[in-house]
Amino acid sequence: MDEVRFQQHGSRCRMWVPPEIKDPVLLHHPTRRSVGYFGAVRLRDGKCVFRREEEKFNAMTFLSFLKHLRLVSSHSGRRVVVIIDNARYHHAVLHKEYRDKNRERLSLEFLPPYSPELNPIERLWKLTRRLATHNQYFQTLTDIVEAVETIFSQWRLGNETVRRLCSIT
């Protein structure tokens, strides 16, 4: 499990400009607009769970996604082990009671600090960027959401490519 942000980037381009135009003006959108997602992938079959985060990533939004993840994965009857990084809000006291109460069915396994390459979903974020946002111009944030969620919808029910990409061997 991890969180990610997809940004609406401004564009830089090379272009031919007639010599009489000394300073061409190229309008572009600011780069600070982004959309965030929580995501988790089940390693055995590549099934993915995503949730757009409208606000910012914090202990409250993390707890909300953790509850959603537990609810979605409760149908299998198996114990859920979440591999997660060491973001401060993943250890928050706010959801300690929830984690303790669901210890038998849900556990968080924290990765060592500064080791994002060990988190399998990081590979999925990279693939999403390549398939949905790479070398694309997005006029609005809604365009980014549509592009990213189109890719996510293909992975909700399980996908062999995702399973192989995220498998730990």
For each residue, the residues with C-beta under 8 A, 3 or more apart:
1: 38 39 40 65 69 82 83 84 121
2: 38 39 40 84 85 119 121 122 125
3: 36 37 38 39 53 57 87
4: 36 37 39 125 128
5: 34 35 36 37
6: 34 35 36 37 128 129 132 133 144 148
7: 31 32 33 34 144
8: 29 30 31 33 34 138 140 141 144
9: 31 138
10: 28 29 30 31
11: 26 28 137
12:
13: 26
14:
15: 24 26
16:
17: 21 24
18: 21
19:
20:
21: 17 18 24
22:
23:
24: 15 17 21
25:
26: 11 13 15
27:
28: 10 11
29: 8 10 33 139
30: 8 10 33
31: 7 8 9 10
32: 7
33: 7 8 29 30 141
34: 5 6 7 8 141
35: 5 6 52 141 144 145 148
36: 3 4 5 6 52 53 56 57
37: 3 4 5 6 50 51 52 53 148 152
38: 1 2 3 50 51 53 57 61 62 65
39: 1 2 3 4 48 49 50 51 121 124 125 152
40: 1 2 48 49 69 82 121
41: 46 47 48 49 120 121 124 155 162 166
42: 45 46 47 48 73 158
43: 46 120 163 166 167 168
44: 163
45: 42 158 163
46: 41 42 43 155 158 159 160 161 162 163 164 165 166
47: 41 42 155 156 157 158 159
48: 39 40 41 42 124 152 155 156 159 162
49: 39 40 41 68 69 72 73 156
50: 37 38 39 149 152 156
51: 37 38 39 65 68
52: 35 36 37 145 149
53: 3 36 37 38 56 57 61 65
54:
55: 58 61
56: 36 53 61
57: 3 36 38 53 61 62 87 89
58: 55 61 62 89
59: 62 63 89 92 94 95
60: 63 64 94
61: 38 53 55 56 57 58 64 65
62: 38 57 58 59 65 66 89 90 92 95
63: 59 60 66 67 92 94 95 98
64: 60 61 67 68
65: 1 38 51 53 61 62 68 69
66: 62 63 69 70 82 95 98 99 106
67: 63 64 70 71 98
68: 49 51 64 65 71 72
69: 1 40 49 65 66 72 73 80 82
70: 66 67 73 74 80 102 105 106
71: 67 68 74
72: 49 68 69 75
73: 42 49 69 70 76 78 80
74: 70 71 77 105
75: 72
76: 73
77: 74
78: 73
79: 104 105 106 107
80: 69 70 73 105 106 107
81: 107 109
82: 1 40 66 69 106 107 108 109
83: 1 109 111 118 119 120
84: 1 2 87 90 108 109 110 111 119
85: 2 90 110 111 115 116 119
86: 90 91 110 111 112 113
87: 3 57 84 90
88: 91 92
89: 57 58 59 62 92
90: 62 84 85 86 87 108 110
91: 86 88 110
92: 59 62 63 88 89 95 96
93: 96
94: 59 60 63
95: 59 62 63 66 92 98 99
96: 92 93 99 100
97: 100 101
98: 63 66 67 95 101 102
99: 66 95 96 102 103 106 108
100: 96 97 103
101: 97 98
102: 70 98 99 105 106
103: 99 100 106 107
104: 79
105: 70 74 79 80 102
106: 66 70 79 80 82 99 102 103
107: 79 80 81 82 103
108: 82 84 90 99
109: 81 82 83 84
110: 84 85 86 90 91
111: 83 84 85 86 115 116 118 119
112: 86 115 118
113: 86
114:
115: 85 111 112 118 119
116: 85 111 119 122
117: 122
118: 83 111 112 115
119: 2 83 84 85 111 115 116 122
120: 41 43 83 123 124 165 166 167 168
121: 1 2 39 40 41 124 125 166
122: 2 116 117 119 125 126
123: 120 126 127 165 166
124: 39 41 48 120 121 127 128 155 162 165 166
125: 2 4 39 121 122 128 129
126: 122 123 129 130
127: 123 124 130 131 165
128: 4 6 124 125 131 132 133 148 151 152
129: 6 125 126 132 133 134
130: 126 127 134
131: 127 128 134 151
132: 6 128 129 136 147 148 150 151
133: 6 128 129 136 138 144 147 148
134: 129 130 131
135:
136: 132 133 147
137: 11
138: 8 9 133 141 143 144 147
139: 29 143
140: 8 143 144
141: 8 33 34 35 138 144 145
142: 145 146
143: 138 139 140 146 147
144: 6 7 8 35 133 138 140 141 147 148
145: 35 52 141 142 148 149
146: 142 143 149 150
147: 132 133 136 138 143 144 150 151
148: 6 35 37 128 132 133 144 145 151 152
149: 50 52 145 146 152 153
150: 132 146 147 153 154
151: 128 131 132 147 148 154 155
152: 37 39 48 50 128 148 149 155 156
153: 149 150 156
154: 150 151 159
155: 41 46 47 48 124 151 152 158 159 162
156: 47 48 49 50 152 153
157: 47
158: 42 45 46 47 155 162 163
159: 46 47 48 154 155 162 163
160: 46 163 164
161: 46 164 165
162: 41 46 48 124 155 158 159 165 166
163: 43 44 45 46 158 159 160 166 167
164: 46 160 161 167
165: 46 120 123 124 127 161 162
166: 41 43 46 120 121 123 124 162 163
167: 43 120 163 164
168: 43 120
169:
